[in-house]
Amino acid sequence: MKTKAVLELADVKAVLNAAEAEAVKNQWIVSIAVVDDGGNLLGMIRRDGAAPVSAHICVAKARTSALGRRESKGFEDMINGGRTAFLSAPLIDGMLEGGVPIIKDGECLGAVGVSGVKAPEDAQIAKAGIAALGL
């Protein structure tokens, strides 16, 4: 039987704090979510002034990334490339750039999703959060 690493509360706090610091540094008003490998919400920040819908979108992006074990941008690119049938895939509704998986030793521990600014900036914030784990 395998032994599996999991995100602990301290990890979630570290990711959220680092991601929020990146957003503050750039004066970006966003929502940030961390989910486990099953897409279950572990923590979220909605910065003052962030659009209410961004709180839903960031969770969807994170869930999509965790369940798909890849950046949510990959799904967006696939659909934009013509594979529109993928829009019917179950449980993944955040197929927009800004969801980034948390990978350790080749295993997905969860993901970070960000919403509120341009898509590459959302991904930048998510990656800054994950970097706090030093994986």
CYANA upper distance limits for C-alpha pairs under 8 A (distance plus 0.5 A):
  5 ALA  CA    104 LYS  CA      8.35
  5 ALA  CA    109 LEU  CA      7.38
  6 VAL  CA     36 ASP  CA      8.29
  6 VAL  CA    109 LEU  CA      6.20
  7 LEU  CA     11 ASP  CA      6.34
  7 LEU  CA     12 VAL  CA      7.26
  7 LEU  CA     36 ASP  CA      7.43
  7 LEU  CA    109 LEU  CA      6.87
  7 LEU  CA    110 GLY  CA      8.00
  8 GLU  CA     12 VAL  CA      6.92
  9 LEU  CA     13 LYS  CA      6.70
  9 LEU  CA     42 LEU  CA      8.40
 10 ALA  CA     14 ALA  CA      6.65
 11 ASP  CA     15 VAL  CA      6.67
 11 ASP  CA    133 LEU  CA      7.33
 12 VAL  CA     16 LEU  CA      6.63
 12 VAL  CA     34 VAL  CA      7.14
 12 VAL  CA     42 LEU  CA      7.51
 12 VAL  CA     43 GLY  CA      7.09
 13 LYS  CA     17 ASN  CA      6.46
 13 LYS  CA     43 GLY  CA      8.24
 14 ALA  CA     18 ALA  CA      6.59
 14 ALA  CA    129 GLY  CA      7.86
 14 ALA  CA    132 ALA  CA      6.75
 14 ALA  CA    133 LEU  CA      7.69
 15 VAL  CA     19 ALA  CA      6.49
 15 VAL  CA     34 VAL  CA      8.31
 15 VAL  CA    128 ALA  CA      8.46
 15 VAL  CA    129 GLY  CA      4.77
 15 VAL  CA    130 ILE  CA      6.12
 15 VAL  CA    131 ALA  CA      8.25
 15 VAL  CA    132 ALA  CA      6.40
 15 VAL  CA    133 LEU  CA      7.47
 16 LEU  CA     20 GLU  CA      6.43
 16 LEU  CA     32 ILE  CA      7.51
 16 LEU  CA     33 ALA  CA      8.05
 16 LEU  CA     34 VAL  CA      7.95
 16 LEU  CA     43 GLY  CA      8.20
 16 LEU  CA     44 MET  CA      7.80
 16 LEU  CA     45 ILE  CA      7.71
 16 LEU  CA    129 GLY  CA      6.62
 17 ASN  CA     21 ALA  CA      6.57
 17 ASN  CA    129 GLY  CA      7.67
 18 ALA  CA     22 GLU  CA      6.84
 18 ALA  CA    128 ALA  CA      6.75
 18 ALA  CA    129 GLY  CA      5.13
 18 ALA  CA    130 ILE  CA      8.40
 18 ALA  CA    132 ALA  CA      6.68
 19 ALA  CA     23 ALA  CA      6.88
 19 ALA  CA     32 ILE  CA      7.97
 19 ALA  CA    125 ILE  CA      5.68
 19 ALA  CA    126 ALA  CA      6.48
 19 ALA  CA    127 LYS  CA      8.15
 19 ALA  CA    128 ALA  CA      5.96
 19 ALA  CA    129 GLY  CA      4.50
 19 ALA  CA    130 ILE  CA      8.25
 20 GLU  CA     24 VAL  CA      6.57
 20 GLU  CA     32 ILE  CA      8.11
 20 GLU  CA     45 ILE  CA      8.46
 20 GLU  CA    125 ILE  CA      8.01
 20 GLU  CA    129 GLY  CA      8.17
 21 ALA  CA     25 LYS  CA      6.48
 22 GLU  CA     26 ASN  CA      6.91
 22 GLU  CA    125 ILE  CA      6.30
 22 GLU  CA    128 ALA  CA      7.06
 22 GLU  CA    129 GLY  CA      8.39
 23 ALA  CA     27 GLN  CA      6.40
 23 ALA  CA     28 TRP  CA      5.39
 23 ALA  CA     29 ILE  CA      7.37
 23 ALA  CA     30 VAL  CA      7.72
 23 ALA  CA    125 ILE  CA      6.79
 24 VAL  CA     28 TRP  CA      6.60
 24 VAL  CA     29 ILE  CA      8.24
 28 TRP  CA    116 GLY  CA      8.15
 28 TRP  CA    117 VAL  CA      7.18
 29 ILE  CA     47 ARG  CA      6.42
 29 ILE  CA     48 ASP  CA      7.63
 29 ILE  CA     49 GLY  CA      6.94
 29 ILE  CA     50 ALA  CA      5.79
 29 ILE  CA    116 GLY  CA      6.73
 29 ILE  CA    117 VAL  CA      7.71
 30 VAL  CA     46 ARG  CA      6.84
 30 VAL  CA     47 ARG  CA      6.25
 30 VAL  CA     50 ALA  CA      5.80
 30 VAL  CA     51 ALA  CA      8.30
 30 VAL  CA     54 SER  CA      7.46
 30 VAL  CA    114 VAL  CA      7.24
 30 VAL  CA    115 SER  CA      6.03
 30 VAL  CA    116 GLY  CA      4.84
 30 VAL  CA    117 VAL  CA      7.15
 31 SER  CA     44 MET  CA      7.73
 31 SER  CA     45 ILE  CA      6.01
 31 SER  CA     46 ARG  CA      4.67
 31 SER  CA     47 ARG  CA      6.45
 31 SER  CA     50 ALA  CA      7.01
 31 SER  CA     54 SER  CA      6.21
 31 SER  CA     55 ALA  CA      5.90
 31 SER  CA     58 CYS  CA      6.70
 31 SER  CA    114 VAL  CA      6.21
 31 SER  CA    115 SER  CA      5.97
 31 SER  CA    116 GLY  CA      6.94
 32 ILE  CA     44 MET  CA      5.97
 32 ILE  CA     45 ILE  CA      5.68
 32 ILE  CA     46 ARG  CA      6.95
 32 ILE  CA     55 ALA  CA      7.90
 32 ILE  CA     58 CYS  CA      6.33
 32 ILE  CA     59 VAL  CA      8.15
 32 ILE  CA    112 VAL  CA      7.61
 32 ILE  CA    113 GLY  CA      6.27
 32 ILE  CA    114 VAL  CA      5.06
 32 ILE  CA    115 SER  CA      7.27
 32 ILE  CA    126 ALA  CA      8.21
 33 ALA  CA     41 LEU  CA      7.69
 33 ALA  CA     42 LEU  CA      8.17
 33 ALA  CA     43 GLY  CA      6.30
 33 ALA  CA     44 MET  CA      4.74
 33 ALA  CA     45 ILE  CA      7.05
 33 ALA  CA     55 ALA  CA      8.43
 33 ALA  CA     58 CYS  CA      6.21
 33 ALA  CA     59 VAL  CA      5.90
 33 ALA  CA     62 ALA  CA      7.09
 33 ALA  CA    112 VAL  CA      6.07
 33 ALA  CA    113 GLY  CA      5.66
 33 ALA  CA    114 VAL  CA      6.97
 34 VAL  CA     41 LEU  CA      6.64
 34 VAL  CA     42 LEU  CA      6.09
 34 VAL  CA     43 GLY  CA      5.81
 34 VAL  CA     44 MET  CA      6.80
 34 VAL  CA     59 VAL  CA      7.94
 34 VAL  CA     62 ALA  CA      7.04
 34 VAL  CA    110 GLY  CA      7.74
 34 VAL  CA    111 ALA  CA      6.27
 34 VAL  CA    112 VAL  CA      5.07
 34 VAL  CA    113 GLY  CA      7.04
 35 VAL  CA     39 GLY  CA      5.67
 35 VAL  CA     40 ASN  CA      5.58
 35 VAL  CA     41 LEU  CA      4.89
 35 VAL  CA     42 LEU  CA      5.57
 35 VAL  CA     43 GLY  CA      7.56
 35 VAL  CA     59 VAL  CA      8.09
 35 VAL  CA     62 ALA  CA      6.73
 35 VAL  CA     63 ARG  CA      6.93
 35 VAL  CA     66 ALA  CA      7.82
 35 VAL  CA    110 GLY  CA      5.81
 35 VAL  CA    111 ALA  CA      5.96
 35 VAL  CA    112 VAL  CA      7.05
 36 ASP  CA     40 ASN  CA      5.90
 36 ASP  CA     41 LEU  CA      7.21
 36 ASP  CA     42 LEU  CA      7.11
 36 ASP  CA     66 ALA  CA      7.58
 36 ASP  CA    109 LEU  CA      6.50
 36 ASP  CA    110 GLY  CA      4.44
 36 ASP  CA    111 ALA  CA      7.08
 37 ASP  CA     66 ALA  CA      5.77
 37 ASP  CA     67 LEU  CA      7.10
 37 ASP  CA    108 CYS  CA      6.58
 37 ASP  CA    109 LEU  CA      5.47
 37 ASP  CA    110 GLY  CA      4.45
 37 ASP  CA    111 ALA  CA      7.66
 38 GLY  CA     63 ARG  CA      8.01
 38 GLY  CA     66 ALA  CA      7.11
 38 GLY  CA     67 LEU  CA      6.63
 38 GLY  CA    110 GLY  CA      7.68
 39 GLY  CA     62 ALA  CA      7.52
 39 GLY  CA     63 ARG  CA      4.70
 39 GLY  CA     64 THR  CA      7.80
 39 GLY  CA     66 ALA  CA      6.21
 39 GLY  CA     67 LEU  CA      6.65
 39 GLY  CA    110 GLY  CA      7.41
 39 GLY  CA    111 ALA  CA      8.31
 40 ASN  CA     63 ARG  CA      7.63
 41 LEU  CA     59 VAL  CA      7.67
 44 MET  CA     55 ALA  CA      8.49
 46 ARG  CA     50 ALA  CA      6.75
 46 ARG  CA     54 SER  CA      8.38
 46 ARG  CA     55 ALA  CA      6.77
 50 ALA  CA     54 SER  CA      7.25
 50 ALA  CA    116 GLY  CA      7.19
 51 ALA  CA     55 ALA  CA      8.02
 51 ALA  CA    116 GLY  CA      7.67
 52 PRO  CA     56 HIS  CA      8.06
 53 VAL  CA     57 ILE  CA      6.78
 54 SER  CA     58 CYS  CA      6.41
 54 SER  CA    114 VAL  CA      8.45
 54 SER  CA    115 SER  CA      5.67
 54 SER  CA    116 GLY  CA      6.30
 55 ALA  CA     59 VAL  CA      7.15
 55 ALA  CA    115 SER  CA      7.88
 56 HIS  CA     60 ALA  CA      6.82
 57 ILE  CA     61 LYS  CA      6.61
 57 ILE  CA     94 GLY  CA      7.05
 57 ILE  CA    113 GLY  CA      8.49
 57 ILE  CA    114 VAL  CA      8.15
 57 ILE  CA    115 SER  CA      6.59
 58 CYS  CA     62 ALA  CA      6.70
 58 CYS  CA     94 GLY  CA      8.37
 58 CYS  CA     98 GLY  CA      8.16
 58 CYS  CA     99 GLY  CA      8.03
 58 CYS  CA    112 VAL  CA      8.49
 58 CYS  CA    113 GLY  CA      5.08
 58 CYS  CA    114 VAL  CA      5.08
 58 CYS  CA    115 SER  CA      5.44
 59 VAL  CA     63 ARG  CA      6.54
 59 VAL  CA     94 GLY  CA      8.39
 59 VAL  CA    113 GLY  CA      6.45
 59 VAL  CA    114 VAL  CA      8.26
 60 ALA  CA     64 THR  CA      6.53
 60 ALA  CA     92 ILE  CA      7.66
 60 ALA  CA     93 ASP  CA      6.43
 60 ALA  CA     94 GLY  CA      4.89
 60 ALA  CA    113 GLY  CA      7.88
 61 LYS  CA     65 SER  CA      6.69
 61 LYS  CA     72 SER  CA      6.79
 61 LYS  CA     93 ASP  CA      7.92
 61 LYS  CA     94 GLY  CA      4.65
 61 LYS  CA     95 MET  CA      6.95
 61 LYS  CA     96 LEU  CA      7.10
 61 LYS  CA     97 GLU  CA      8.02
 61 LYS  CA     98 GLY  CA      6.83
 61 LYS  CA     99 GLY  CA      5.11
 61 LYS  CA    112 VAL  CA      8.24
 61 LYS  CA    113 GLY  CA      5.47
 61 LYS  CA    114 VAL  CA      7.66
 62 ALA  CA     66 ALA  CA      6.64
 62 ALA  CA     72 SER  CA      8.31
 62 ALA  CA     94 GLY  CA      8.02
 62 ALA  CA     98 GLY  CA      8.35
 62 ALA  CA     99 GLY  CA      5.26
 62 ALA  CA    100 VAL  CA      7.23
 62 ALA  CA    101 PRO  CA      8.05
 62 ALA  CA    110 GLY  CA      8.39
 62 ALA  CA    111 ALA  CA      5.63
 62 ALA  CA    112 VAL  CA      5.39
 62 ALA  CA    113 GLY  CA      4.50
 62 ALA  CA    114 VAL  CA      8.11
 63 ARG  CA     67 LEU  CA      6.53
 63 ARG  CA     92 ILE  CA      7.42
 63 ARG  CA     94 GLY  CA      7.85
 63 ARG  CA     99 GLY  CA      8.37
 63 ARG  CA    111 ALA  CA      7.50
 63 ARG  CA    113 GLY  CA      8.24
 64 THR  CA     68 GLY  CA      6.34
 64 THR  CA     72 SER  CA      6.68
 64 THR  CA     91 LEU  CA      8.06
 64 THR  CA     92 ILE  CA      5.27
 64 THR  CA     93 ASP  CA      7.11
 64 THR  CA     94 GLY  CA      6.07
 64 THR  CA     95 MET  CA      7.17
 64 THR  CA     99 GLY  CA      7.65
 65 SER  CA     69 ARG  CA      6.09
 65 SER  CA     70 ARG  CA      5.76
 65 SER  CA     71 GLU  CA      5.74
 65 SER  CA     72 SER  CA      5.53
 65 SER  CA     99 GLY  CA      5.83
 65 SER  CA    100 VAL  CA      6.27
 65 SER  CA    101 PRO  CA      6.01
 65 SER  CA    110 GLY  CA      8.45
 65 SER  CA    111 ALA  CA      6.53
 65 SER  CA    112 VAL  CA      8.35
 65 SER  CA    113 GLY  CA      8.43
 66 ALA  CA     70 ARG  CA      7.50
 66 ALA  CA    100 VAL  CA      8.25
 66 ALA  CA    101 PRO  CA      6.09
 66 ALA  CA    102 ILE  CA      8.36
 66 ALA  CA    108 CYS  CA      7.40
 66 ALA  CA    109 LEU  CA      8.22
 66 ALA  CA    110 GLY  CA      5.54
 66 ALA  CA    111 ALA  CA      5.58
 67 LEU  CA     92 ILE  CA      8.07
 68 GLY  CA     72 SER  CA      8.37
 69 ARG  CA    101 PRO  CA      6.66
 69 ARG  CA    108 CYS  CA      6.71
 70 ARG  CA     74 GLY  CA      7.51
 70 ARG  CA    100 VAL  CA      7.23
 70 ARG  CA    101 PRO  CA      6.31
 71 GLU  CA     75 PHE  CA      8.27
 71 GLU  CA     97 GLU  CA      7.79
 71 GLU  CA     98 GLY  CA      8.02
 71 GLU  CA     99 GLY  CA      5.98
 71 GLU  CA    100 VAL  CA      5.08
 71 GLU  CA    101 PRO  CA      6.56
 72 SER  CA     76 GLU  CA      7.14
 72 SER  CA     94 GLY  CA      7.58
 72 SER  CA     95 MET  CA      5.88
 72 SER  CA     96 LEU  CA      6.19
 72 SER  CA     97 GLU  CA      5.78
 72 SER  CA     98 GLY  CA      6.97
 72 SER  CA     99 GLY  CA      5.40
 72 SER  CA    100 VAL  CA      7.10
 73 LYS  CA     77 ASP  CA      6.53
 73 LYS  CA     95 MET  CA      7.24
 73 LYS  CA     96 LEU  CA      6.05
 73 LYS  CA     97 GLU  CA      4.52
 73 LYS  CA     98 GLY  CA      7.38
 73 LYS  CA     99 GLY  CA      7.74
 74 GLY  CA     78 MET  CA      6.64
 74 GLY  CA     97 GLU  CA      8.31
 75 PHE  CA     79 ILE  CA      6.77
 75 PHE  CA     95 MET  CA      5.90
 75 PHE  CA     96 LEU  CA      7.72
 76 GLU  CA     80 ASN  CA      6.57
 76 GLU  CA     95 MET  CA      5.67
 76 GLU  CA     96 LEU  CA      5.77
 76 GLU  CA     97 GLU  CA      7.27
 77 ASP  CA     81 GLY  CA      6.38
 78 MET  CA     82 GLY  CA      7.23
 78 MET  CA     83 ARG  CA      6.27
 78 MET  CA     84 THR  CA      8.32
 79 ILE  CA     83 ARG  CA      5.23
 79 ILE  CA     84 THR  CA      5.38
 79 ILE  CA     85 ALA  CA      8.33
 79 ILE  CA     86 PHE  CA      7.17
 79 ILE  CA     87 LEU  CA      7.86
 80 ASN  CA     84 THR  CA      7.96
 85 ALA  CA     89 ALA  CA      8.38
 87 LEU  CA     93 ASP  CA      8.48
 94 GLY  CA     99 GLY  CA      8.50
 96 LEU  CA    119 ALA  CA      8.07
 97 GLU  CA    119 ALA  CA      5.77
 97 GLU  CA    120 PRO  CA      7.38
 97 GLU  CA    122 ASP  CA      7.82
 97 GLU  CA    123 ALA  CA      7.07
 98 GLY  CA    113 GLY  CA      6.06
 98 GLY  CA    114 VAL  CA      5.81
 98 GLY  CA    115 SER  CA      7.22
 98 GLY  CA    119 ALA  CA      6.32
 98 GLY  CA    120 PRO  CA      7.43
 98 GLY  CA    121 GLU  CA      8.25
 98 GLY  CA    122 ASP  CA      5.23
 98 GLY  CA    123 ALA  CA      4.67
 98 GLY  CA    124 GLN  CA      8.40
 98 GLY  CA    126 ALA  CA      7.41
 99 GLY  CA    111 ALA  CA      7.25
 99 GLY  CA    112 VAL  CA      6.13
 99 GLY  CA    113 GLY  CA      4.68
 99 GLY  CA    114 VAL  CA      7.00
 99 GLY  CA    122 ASP  CA      8.48
 99 GLY  CA    123 ALA  CA      6.98
 99 GLY  CA    126 ALA  CA      7.55
100 VAL  CA    111 ALA  CA      5.94
100 VAL  CA    112 VAL  CA      5.88
100 VAL  CA    113 GLY  CA      6.92
100 VAL  CA    123 ALA  CA      7.32
100 VAL  CA    126 ALA  CA      6.82
100 VAL  CA    127 LYS  CA      7.37
101 PRO  CA    108 CYS  CA      6.99
101 PRO  CA    109 LEU  CA      8.07
101 PRO  CA    110 GLY  CA      6.34
101 PRO  CA    111 ALA  CA      4.52
101 PRO  CA    112 VAL  CA      6.90
102 ILE  CA    108 CYS  CA      6.19
102 ILE  CA    109 LEU  CA      5.99
102 ILE  CA    110 GLY  CA      5.76
102 ILE  CA    111 ALA  CA      5.48
102 ILE  CA    112 VAL  CA      7.78
102 ILE  CA    130 ILE  CA      7.05
103 ILE  CA    107 GLU  CA      5.88
103 ILE  CA    108 CYS  CA      5.05
103 ILE  CA    109 LEU  CA      6.46
103 ILE  CA    110 GLY  CA      8.09
103 ILE  CA    135 LEU  CA      8.09
104 LYS  CA    108 CYS  CA      7.03
104 LYS  CA    109 LEU  CA      7.49
104 LYS  CA    135 LEU  CA      6.65
112 VAL  CA    126 ALA  CA      6.02
112 VAL  CA    127 LYS  CA      8.48
112 VAL  CA    129 GLY  CA      8.24
112 VAL  CA    130 ILE  CA      8.03
113 GLY  CA    122 ASP  CA      8.22
113 GLY  CA    123 ALA  CA      8.24
113 GLY  CA    126 ALA  CA      6.71
114 VAL  CA    122 ASP  CA      5.55
114 VAL  CA    123 ALA  CA      7.35
114 VAL  CA    125 ILE  CA      7.49
114 VAL  CA    126 ALA  CA      6.67
115 SER  CA    119 ALA  CA      8.25
115 SER  CA    122 ASP  CA      6.32
116 GLY  CA    122 ASP  CA      7.58
117 VAL  CA    121 GLU  CA      6.71
117 VAL  CA    122 ASP  CA      6.53
118 LYS  CA    122 ASP  CA      6.76
119 ALA  CA    123 ALA  CA      6.93
120 PRO  CA    124 GLN  CA      6.66
121 GLU  CA    125 ILE  CA      6.78
122 ASP  CA    126 ALA  CA      6.90
123 ALA  CA    127 LYS  CA      6.62
124 GLN  CA    128 ALA  CA      6.68
125 ILE  CA    129 GLY  CA      6.84
126 ALA  CA    130 ILE  CA      6.89
127 LYS  CA    131 ALA  CA      6.59
128 ALA  CA    132 ALA  CA      7.38
129 GLY  CA    133 LEU  CA      8.28
130 ILE  CA    134 GLY  CA      8.11
131 ALA  CA    135 LEU  CA      7.56
